[in-house]
Amino acid sequence: MPNKSPEPVFQLIKSLTRSEKRHFRLFTNRQGSTEDLKFLQLFDALDTLETYDEAHVLAQVPALKRVQLANLKANLYKQVLSSLRVYHAGQNPDIQLHEQLDYARVLYNKGFYQQSLRMLEKVKQAARQVEMPHIVLLALDFEKLIESQYITRSLKDRAETLTTEAVETVEQLARIHSLSNASLRLYGLYLKAGHARNRADHERITAFFRENLPAVEDRQAGFFEKLYFYQAHVWYHTLDQDFRASYRYAQKWVDLFEQAPHMKDLQAMLYIKGLHNLLATLYNMLYYSRFMEVLRTLEEFAANQTRRSSPNTEILLFQYIYTNKINAYFLEGRFTEGLEIIPELLEQLEHFKSQLDMHRTLVFYYKIASLYFGSGEYAKAIEYLNLIIQHKDLSLREDLQCFARILNLIAHYEAGDDASLEYQVRSVYRFLGTMDDQQPMQVEIFRFLRNVGSIAPHQMREAFTALRDKLIVIAANPFESRPFLYLDIISWLESKISNVSVQEVMKRKFLMMK
């Protein structure tokens, strides 16, 4: 029976492109005859499999004994990585710079100190051009080692020059790390709990932000100092639901790349993430025209045949383009049309499942469920909401877990599943009790759905109207507007009041917004 456990070397081989596989075979030929290279035979055996099956591998390579397999897989893993390192060196300046540091070490070991110093000087200059001060510092440390041990007859006052360079580089790295630490921790808060739920959350997040974010002098700051400074502001204002401020800093993030176009290729991941965050703030602001402009920019970057492509950027482009395509359908109220992209989305999710993080997968499930809900296909909406609800790690996206349960509750009501509605209400109450996350909007919906069975048919419209009016008042409170970012419950209520579909209500709002 196939072994279903993850096998790193198998996953790595199955991710290789045709050209990467061809390069690997040429790479192995550098060692001469490949007939006796067992790791190459193992490579061929693994390459033919759809799922990892140890018994099949051993049958395919008769000369291979089971006791040898672990060591051979480790050797094959190392060989494939070495091949990929050489193959992709041209697209990764950090790989090239580290290689030159290795050459400088070789020259040093051979006693060619002047040649080694010249190589290190080139490394420093190139590293500064691509904003990699950590590599500059490695080169400086090596230079100091050489200068402190040997009379190299290098430039006068070399000791002072190297010391000054080292101090300035260390200070720059310290600023970058302080900013990136603050940005990362704020992003971690967002992934765990989403937007601020109340004033206590706001004050806690604001205090953390002010205590941990160092000031930045724009004229003196380097590319990454500005980038992490803008990132931290985007996460902070997103957490605090100040989307106008978030938009301002997300635009600064993207503008930074427009001012240094070469960085779009060198740091493609950070560029497209900036575009995605700009799109997210525009979506939350309902700024449709600008949203579509930025989405076109993202799609044009993805379609550009001259850009440097890598599996990492392709995965991110898939995530961000599909997320924002669905958001465009939400803004336009075209839920039924949006269903057309679900098959290709699911196919891509399956294709990238070994690389995708669970956070992004859960978000896609929620968006798919929302498309089905808006299209009136409540059973399908419940199917995808259950994939979120059944996820066991509740530390990830607590807010998504909460609102998946609320939408699931409403979907059961719409589906006419009265038998399980009372159970669903109790279940959601218990869950939110454990999450300490009952908000006025949720309480009002629960109260309504719990009592809906006792409302006479001719009184339903009046009941829906009363609930809508209560929620409009709740939504006016900045700290209570968070639930409405995930679930446009007011549009649903308006659909019940006017006896039209949710997507028809959304389409009308879209036409008024344009």
NULUM-34952 format. One record per residue (C-alpha): residue number from 1; x, y negated, z negated. Coordinates in Angstrom, 2 decimals. Each point is the difference from the previous one (the first is absolute). Layout:
     k        px        py        pz
   NUM         X         Y         Z
...
This chain:
     k        px        py        pz
     1      0.00      0.00      0.00
     2      1.42     -3.48      0.85
     3      1.58     -1.96     -2.81
     4     -2.14     -3.15     -0.34
     5      2.35     -1.89     -2.32
     6      1.70     -3.07      1.44
     7      3.36      0.83      1.57
     8      2.10     -3.14      0.59
     9      2.16      1.37      2.82
    10     -3.08      1.34      1.81
    11     -1.82     -3.34     -0.35
    12      3.09     -1.82      1.29
    13      0.36      2.27      3.05
    14     -3.71     -0.26      0.89
    15      0.28     -3.81     -0.10
    16      2.77     -0.07      2.63
    17     -0.71     -1.40      3.43
    18      1.09      1.85      3.14
    19      2.99     -2.33      0.46
    20      1.01      0.40     -3.67
    21     -0.03      3.79      0.41
    22      2.11     -0.25      3.15
    23      2.45     -2.24     -1.82
    24      0.20      2.47     -2.88
    25      1.01      2.81      2.35
    26      2.67     -2.21      1.58
    27      1.08     -1.05     -3.49
    28      0.55      3.62     -1.03
    29      2.08      0.65      3.14
    30      2.68     -2.32     -1.37
    31      1.04      2.96     -2.16
    32      0.72      2.14      3.06
    33     -1.87      3.25      0.64
    34     -3.47      0.08     -1.52
    35     -0.52      3.75      0.35
    36      0.98      0.75     -3.59
    37     -1.64     -3.07     -1.55
    38     -2.72      1.55     -2.10
    39     -1.47     -3.36     -0.94
    40     -0.72     -0.60      3.71
    41     -1.77      3.35      0.22
    42     -2.00     -0.99     -3.07
    43     -0.82     -3.32      1.67
    44     -1.37      1.82      3.07
    45     -2.07      2.33     -2.19
    46     -1.51     -2.85     -2.03
    47     -0.66     -2.08      3.11
    48     -2.33      2.68      1.42
    49     -2.20      0.16     -3.12
    50     -3.20     -1.98     -0.63
    51      0.10      0.68     -3.75
    52      2.97      1.09     -2.09
    53      0.16      3.80     -0.28
    54      3.12      1.38     -1.66
    55     -0.68      3.60      1.03
    56     -0.33     -1.04      3.64
    57      3.27     -1.95     -0.18
    58      1.88      3.03     -1.32
    59     -1.49      2.17      2.75
    60      1.05     -2.54      2.65
    61      3.62     -0.12     -1.22
    62      1.00      3.63     -0.71
    63      3.55     -0.95     -0.99
    64     -1.37     -2.19     -2.79
    65     -0.43      1.54     -3.45
    66     -2.54     -1.31     -2.49
    67      2.73     -0.86     -2.54
    68      1.65     -2.24      2.62
    69     -3.16     -1.91      0.91
    70      0.12     -2.68     -2.70
    71      3.60     -1.00      0.77
    72     -0.62      0.11      3.75
    73     -3.08     -2.24     -0.28
    74      2.03     -2.49     -2.04
    75      2.75      0.02      2.66
    76     -2.54     -0.40      2.81
    77     -1.67     -2.90     -1.84
    78      3.38     -1.72     -0.32
    79      0.85      0.61      3.67
    80     -3.34     -1.40      1.23
    81      0.38     -3.10     -2.17
    82      3.55     -0.51      1.27
    83     -1.24      0.25      3.58
    84     -2.82     -2.48     -0.66
    85      2.43     -2.39     -1.66
    86      2.12     -0.11      3.15
    87     -3.04     -0.10      2.30
    88     -1.62     -2.99     -1.74
    89      3.17     -1.90     -0.95
    90     -0.48     -2.48      2.85
    91     -3.38     -1.11     -1.41
    92      1.16     -0.30     -3.60
    93      2.69     -2.62     -0.71
    94      0.41      1.25     -3.57
    95      1.02      3.45      1.31
    96      2.53     -1.63      2.35
    97      1.39     -2.21     -2.77
    98      0.38      2.93     -2.40
    99      1.80      1.88      2.78
   100      2.44     -2.89      0.38
   101      0.56      0.03     -3.77
   102      0.88      3.69      0.36
   103      2.47     -0.88      2.77
   104      1.58     -2.63     -2.24
   105      0.41      2.69     -2.68
   106      1.66      2.33      2.51
   107      2.43     -2.75      1.05
   108      0.73     -0.78     -3.65
   109      0.73      3.64     -0.74
   110      2.41      0.09      2.95
   111      1.82     -3.03     -1.40
   112     -1.15     -2.47      2.68
   113     -1.01     -2.72     -2.44
   114     -0.10     -2.92      2.43
   115     -2.18      1.95      2.43
   116     -2.28      0.98     -2.86
   117     -0.32     -3.64     -1.12
   118     -0.84     -1.12      3.53
   119     -2.68      2.67      0.21
   120     -1.46     -1.15     -3.34
   121     -0.09     -3.62      1.14
   122     -2.01      1.04      3.07
   123     -2.38      1.95     -2.25
   124     -0.59     -3.07     -2.19
   125     -0.73     -2.25      2.96
   126     -2.41      2.48      1.58
   127     -1.73      0.71     -3.32
   128     -0.58     -3.70     -0.61
   129     -1.55     -0.37      3.46
   130     -2.59      2.70     -0.75
   131     -0.62     -1.19     -3.59
   132      1.55      3.01     -1.79
   133      1.94     -1.47     -2.95
   134      0.23      3.39     -1.74
   135      2.28      1.18      2.82
   136      1.97     -3.26     -0.21
   137      0.62      0.79     -3.67
   138      1.23      3.52      0.82
   139      2.47     -1.45      2.50
   140      1.14     -2.63     -2.51
   141      0.60      2.63     -2.68
   142      2.13      1.98      2.43
   143      1.91     -3.13      1.04
   144      0.74     -0.80     -3.64
   145      1.26      3.55     -0.53
   146      2.45     -0.32      2.89
   147      1.15     -3.51     -0.93
   148      0.54      0.94     -3.66
   149      2.25      2.98      0.82
   150      2.00     -1.03      3.03
   151      1.90     -3.03      1.30
   152     -1.88     -0.44      3.23
   153      1.31     -3.46      0.89
   154     -3.57     -1.04      0.71
   155     -1.35     -3.52     -0.18
   156      1.23     -2.40     -2.65
   157     -2.19     -0.29     -3.13
   158     -1.65      3.28      0.97
   159     -0.77      0.88     -3.62
   160     -2.02     -3.17     -0.56
   161     -1.81      0.39      3.31
   162     -1.03      3.58     -0.73
   163     -1.06     -0.87     -3.54
   164     -2.19     -2.87      1.19
   165     -1.58      2.17      2.70
   166     -0.71      2.78     -2.50
   167     -1.59     -2.35     -2.56
   168     -2.23     -1.62      2.64
   169     -1.03      3.39      1.42
   170     -0.80      1.42     -3.44
   171     -2.12     -3.07     -0.82
   172     -1.87      0.35      3.29
   173     -0.65      3.70     -0.65
   174     -1.19     -0.78     -3.52
   175     -2.54     -2.50      1.39
   176     -1.18      2.46      2.64
   177     -0.45      2.78     -2.55
   178     -1.83     -2.25     -2.45
   179     -2.44     -1.01      2.74
   180     -0.43      3.50      1.41
   181     -0.57      1.42     -3.50
   182     -2.75     -2.54     -0.68
   183     -1.58      0.67      3.42
   184      0.10      3.77     -0.46
   185     -1.50     -0.09     -3.49
   186     -2.84     -2.27      1.11
   187     -0.68      2.35      2.92
   188     -0.03      2.90     -2.46
   189     -2.66     -1.78     -2.06
   190     -2.13     -0.39      3.12
   191      0.34      3.67      0.96
   192     -0.98      1.11     -3.48
   193     -2.96     -2.22     -0.79
   194     -0.80     -2.25      2.97
   195     -1.25     -3.54     -0.52
   196     -0.27     -1.75     -3.36
   197     -3.21      1.06     -1.75
   198     -0.35     -2.80     -2.54
   199      1.71     -3.01     -1.54
   200      2.16      2.24     -2.22
   201      1.37      1.71      3.14
   202      0.59     -3.39      1.61
   203      1.92     -1.32     -3.00
   204      2.07      3.17     -0.32
   205      0.94      0.04      3.70
   206      0.73     -3.74      0.03
   207      2.23      0.24     -3.07
   208      1.95      2.86      1.57
   209      0.32     -1.88      3.28
   210      1.33     -3.18     -1.63
   211      2.41      1.85     -2.30
   212      1.54      2.24      2.64
   213      0.15     -2.04      3.20
   214      3.12     -2.14      0.31
   215     -0.11     -3.28      1.88
   216      1.30     -0.15      3.57
   217      1.68     -2.90      1.76
   218     -1.24      0.30      3.59
   219      2.99     -1.77      1.55
   220      2.57      2.22     -1.71
   221     -1.94      3.28     -0.15
   222      0.75      2.81      2.41
   223     -2.50      1.98      2.03
   224     -0.73      2.65     -2.64
   225     -0.18     -2.46     -2.87
   226     -2.76     -1.87      1.84
   227     -1.67      3.23      1.08
   228     -0.29      1.47     -3.51
   229     -1.06     -3.38     -1.37
   230     -2.87     -0.13      2.53
   231     -0.86      3.66     -0.62
   232     -0.29     -0.54     -3.74
   233     -2.38     -2.93      0.58
   234     -2.11      2.09      2.40
   235     -0.40      2.82     -2.56
   236     -0.68     -2.45     -2.84
   237     -2.67     -1.99      1.84
   238     -1.56      3.20      1.37
   239     -0.23      1.41     -3.52
   240     -1.52     -3.28     -1.14
   241     -2.44     -0.12      2.96
   242      1.31     -3.39      1.11
   243     -0.08      0.94      3.68
   244      0.70     -3.47      1.34
   245      3.29     -0.11     -1.91
   246      0.71      3.60      1.03
   247     -0.60     -0.99      3.63
   248      2.44     -2.90     -0.30
   249      2.84      2.23     -1.25
   250     -0.81      2.88      2.35
   251      0.31     -2.49      2.87
   252      3.36     -1.17     -1.39
   253      1.06      3.66     -0.11
   254     -0.82      0.46      3.71
   255      1.45     -3.41      0.95
   256      3.31      1.05     -1.54
   257      0.29      2.68      2.68
   258     -1.12     -2.38      2.75
   259      2.87     -2.29     -0.99
   260      2.47      2.93      0.10
   261     -1.33      2.20      2.86
   262      2.94      2.43     -0.15
   263     -1.24      1.11     -3.43
   264     -3.20      1.38      1.53
   265      2.01      2.94      1.30
   266      2.45      0.23     -2.88
   267     -2.80     -0.09     -2.62
   268     -3.04      1.09      2.03
   269     -1.68      1.57     -3.02
   270      0.03     -3.28     -1.93
   271     -1.22     -1.96      3.03
   272     -3.03      2.18      0.70
   273     -0.78      0.19     -3.72
   274     -0.06     -3.79     -0.01
   275     -2.45      0.00      2.91
   276     -2.16      2.55     -1.83
   277     -0.13     -2.08     -3.17
   278     -0.85     -3.08      2.05
   279     -2.86      1.98      1.56
   280     -1.18      1.17     -3.43
   281     -0.29     -3.56     -1.31
   282     -1.76     -1.17      3.18
   283     -2.46      2.87     -0.35
   284     -0.75     -0.91     -3.61
   285     -0.47     -3.63      1.06
   286     -2.31      1.10      2.90
   287      2.21     -2.08      2.34
   288     -0.92      2.03      3.09
   289      1.62     -1.99      2.85
   290      3.40     -0.17     -1.69
   291     -0.35      3.65     -1.07
   292     -0.38      1.10      3.63
   293      2.99     -2.14      1.08
   294      2.28      1.67     -2.56
   295     -1.37      3.46      0.84
   296      0.90     -0.59      3.64
   297      3.53     -1.01     -1.10
   298      0.33      3.27     -1.91
   299     -1.30      2.06      2.94
   300      2.31     -1.82      2.44
   301      2.99      0.76     -2.22
   302     -1.03      3.68     -0.08
   303     -0.35      0.09      3.80
   304      3.31     -1.79      0.69
   305      2.21      2.48      1.86
   306      3.20     -1.90     -0.84
   307     -0.33      0.16     -3.79
   308      1.94      2.54     -2.01
   309     -2.23      2.90     -0.89
   310      0.34      2.42     -2.91
   311     -2.40      2.49     -1.62
   312     -0.20     -2.29     -3.04
   313     -1.18     -3.03      1.98
   314     -2.38      2.17      2.06
   315     -1.64      1.30     -3.19
   316     -0.41     -3.53     -1.35
   317     -1.35     -1.30      3.29
   318     -2.56      2.81      0.02
   319     -1.10     -0.85     -3.54
   320     -0.24     -3.74      0.49
   321     -1.57     -0.04      3.46
   322     -2.73      2.50     -0.88
   323     -0.70     -1.64     -3.37
   324     -0.49     -3.36      1.63
   325     -1.94      1.36      2.98
   326     -2.50      1.38     -2.51
   327     -0.01     -3.31     -1.88
   328     -0.84     -1.74      3.30
   329     -3.01      2.32      0.40
   330     -1.07     -0.91     -3.54
   331      0.26     -3.73      0.71
   332     -1.99      0.38      3.23
   333     -2.60      2.32     -1.53
   334      0.71      2.62      2.70
   335      0.03      3.07     -2.23
   336     -1.40      2.43      2.58
   337      2.57     -1.07      2.61
   338      2.66      0.42     -2.67
   339     -0.83      3.67     -0.34
   340      1.52      0.57      3.44
   341      3.55     -0.41     -1.32
   342     -0.43      2.48     -2.89
   343      1.00      3.15      1.98
   344      3.28     -1.57      1.16
   345      0.58     -1.43     -3.49
   346     -0.45      3.44     -1.58
   347      2.34      1.50      2.60
   348      2.67     -2.57     -0.89
   349     -0.55      0.58     -3.72
   350      0.64      3.70      0.55
   351      3.05     -0.75      2.15
   352      1.57     -2.25     -2.64
   353     -1.25      1.83     -3.11
   354      3.48      1.04     -1.19
   355      1.18     -3.63      0.11
   356     -3.11     -1.88     -1.15
   357     -0.36     -1.02     -3.64
   358     -3.22      0.94     -1.78
   359     -0.92     -3.65     -0.62
   360     -0.32     -0.69      3.73
   361     -1.87      3.25      0.63
   362     -2.57     -0.86     -2.68
   363     -0.50     -3.46      1.50
   364     -0.66      1.57      3.41
   365     -2.56      2.38     -1.52
   366     -1.80     -2.94     -1.61
   367     -0.06     -1.95      3.25
   368     -1.26      3.03      1.95
   369     -2.71      0.51     -2.62
   370     -0.96     -3.68      0.28
   371     -0.33      0.29      3.78
   372     -2.32      2.98     -0.39
   373     -1.98     -1.77     -2.73
   374     -0.43     -3.13      2.13
   375     -1.13      2.20      2.89
   376     -2.64      1.70     -2.15
   377      1.77      3.39     -0.03
   378     -0.13      0.42     -3.76
   379      0.88      3.72     -0.17
   380      3.26     -0.65      1.87
   381      0.73     -2.99     -2.23
   382     -0.45      2.23     -3.07
   383      2.34      2.60      1.53
   384      2.89     -2.46      0.23
   385     -0.75     -1.68     -3.31
   386      0.25      3.40     -1.67
   387      3.55      0.36      1.35
   388      0.89     -3.10     -2.06
   389     -2.04      0.99     -3.04
   390      1.57      3.47     -0.10
   391      3.52     -1.45      0.04
   392      1.49      0.84     -3.39
   393      2.61     -2.73     -0.43
   394     -2.09     -2.78     -1.50
   395      3.05     -2.22     -0.58
   396     -0.02     -0.93      3.69
   397     -2.46     -2.63      1.18
   398     -2.37      0.05     -2.99
   399     -2.17     -2.60      1.73
   400     -0.38      2.18      3.10
   401     -1.07      2.92     -2.19
   402     -2.62     -2.20     -1.68
   403     -1.54     -1.41      3.14
   404      0.06      3.30      1.83
   405     -2.29      1.30     -2.75
   406     -2.32     -3.01      0.25
   407     -0.28      0.30      3.78
   408     -0.55      3.73     -0.44
   409     -2.85     -0.76     -2.41
   410     -1.67     -2.37      2.47
   411      0.53      2.48      2.87
   412     -1.84      2.67     -2.02
   413     -2.85     -2.44     -0.54
   414     -0.16     -0.85      3.71
   415      0.18      3.68      0.94
   416     -3.12      0.56     -2.14
   417      1.84      2.41     -2.26
   418     -2.16     -0.79     -3.03
   419      0.75      3.36     -1.62
   420      3.66     -0.84     -0.59
   421     -0.36     -3.78     -0.38
   422     -0.43      0.07     -3.78
   423      2.99      2.33     -0.35
   424      2.06     -2.31      2.23
   425     -0.86     -3.03     -2.16
   426      1.07      1.82     -3.20
   427      3.17      1.27      1.67
   428      1.05     -3.46      1.17
   429     -0.78     -1.53     -3.40
   430      2.25      2.59     -1.65
   431      2.81     -0.64      2.48
   432     -0.09     -3.77     -0.38
   433     -0.08      0.42     -3.76
   434      3.33      1.86      0.17
   435      1.41     -2.68      2.33
   436     -1.25     -2.86     -2.20
   437     -1.28     -1.66      3.14
   438     -3.73     -0.71     -0.27
   439     -0.73     -3.36      1.57
   440     -3.28     -1.94      0.26
   441     -0.50      0.95      3.65
   442      0.35      3.69     -0.82
   443     -2.30     -0.23     -3.02
   444     -2.74     -1.68      2.05
   445      0.22      2.63      2.77
   446     -0.14      2.83     -2.52
   447     -2.96     -1.55     -1.77
   448     -1.82     -0.39      3.31
   449      0.69      3.52      1.27
   450     -0.83      1.58     -3.35
   451     -3.43     -1.67      0.01
   452     -0.68      0.20      3.74
   453     -2.23      3.06     -0.42
   454     -2.46     -1.96     -2.14
   455     -0.37     -2.89      2.46
   456     -3.16      0.11      2.10
   457      0.56     -0.02      3.80
   458     -1.70     -3.35      0.46
   459      2.31     -1.52     -2.65
   460      3.28      1.21      1.57
   461      0.63     -3.11      2.08
   462     -0.47     -2.21     -3.04
   463      2.36      2.24     -2.00
   464      2.68     -0.16      2.70
   465     -0.37     -3.79      0.15
   466      0.39     -0.31     -3.79
   467      3.16      2.16      0.05
   468      1.47     -2.00      2.89
   469     -0.59     -3.30     -1.81
   470      1.70      1.33     -3.13
   471      3.01      1.18      1.99
   472      0.34     -3.32      1.82
   473      0.33     -1.71     -3.38
   474      2.56      2.61     -1.13
   475      2.02     -0.37      3.23
   476      0.32     -3.75     -0.58
   477      2.30      0.75     -2.97
   478      3.57      0.32      1.41
   479      0.87      2.85     -2.37
   480     -3.17      1.90      0.83
   481      0.37     -0.27      3.79
   482      2.50      2.89      0.14
   483     -2.63      2.75      0.50
   484     -1.41     -1.79      3.05
   485      3.38      0.33      1.78
   486     -0.51      3.76      0.06
   487     -3.74      0.26      0.38
   488     -2.21     -2.59      1.70
   489     -2.95      0.93     -2.17
   490     -1.78     -3.30      0.69
   491     -0.19      0.78      3.73
   492     -1.41      3.44     -0.86
   493     -2.68     -1.61     -2.17
   494     -0.84     -2.50      2.73
   495     -0.43      2.91      2.41
   496     -2.51      1.59     -2.39
   497     -1.84     -3.28     -0.50
   498     -0.26     -0.77      3.74
   499     -0.49      3.67      0.95
   500      2.87      0.06      2.52
   501      3.28      1.93      0.05
   502      3.07     -1.12     -1.92
   503      1.93     -0.47      3.21
   504     -2.73     -2.23      1.40
   505      0.32     -2.23     -3.08
   506      3.78     -0.04      0.43
   507     -0.30     -0.87      3.69
   508     -2.25     -2.95     -0.81
   509      2.52     -1.26     -2.58
   510      2.81      0.41      2.50
   511     -1.82     -2.06      2.63
   512     -0.58     -2.76     -2.57
   513      3.68      0.15     -1.03
   514      1.42     -0.33      3.54
